[in-house]
Amino acid sequence: MLRQRPVDRIHELLPMLYAFWALAALGRAIYQYVARQPHDALPTHLSALAGLLYLVIAGLLRCDTPQTRRWVRWLLLLELGSVLVVGSIDWVWRPFAYTSVWSAFGAGYGFMPLLLPLAGLWWLARQRVSAAE
């Protein structure tokens, strides 16, 4: 029986984590669309965008072809950049009436919005190294 390396197991875990966080982010967005006033919907739109982005990443991670890995890399960089920009803006100015998934670098979600793209990018980098060997 062949044992899988931990890097291979991450490929199984990442899509499940992204699917879970997609449900959490979309659930938050739906709740906010229903419960919040529509005059300040930017945090809600950001949460919905995060949820949709997580769904796309989860689906592409399951495919695992060279082409989908390129797409995943760009989407992970987009996610990481979004978390850093929204988190920084929220931390410095506090412009939002309420929080989004990416507010305070994802602190409301245990910083997973910040850690997941880093884990995904690390996994992709390891895939490139193992493919080169």
Buried (B, 14 or more C-beta within 10 A) or exposed (E): EEEEEEEBEBBEEBBEBBBEBBBBBBEBBBEBBEEBEEEEBEBBEBBBBBBBBBBBBBBBBBEEEEEBBEBBBEBBEEBBEBBBEBBEBBEEEEEBEBBBBBBBBBBBBEBBBBBBBEBBBEBBEBBEEEEEE
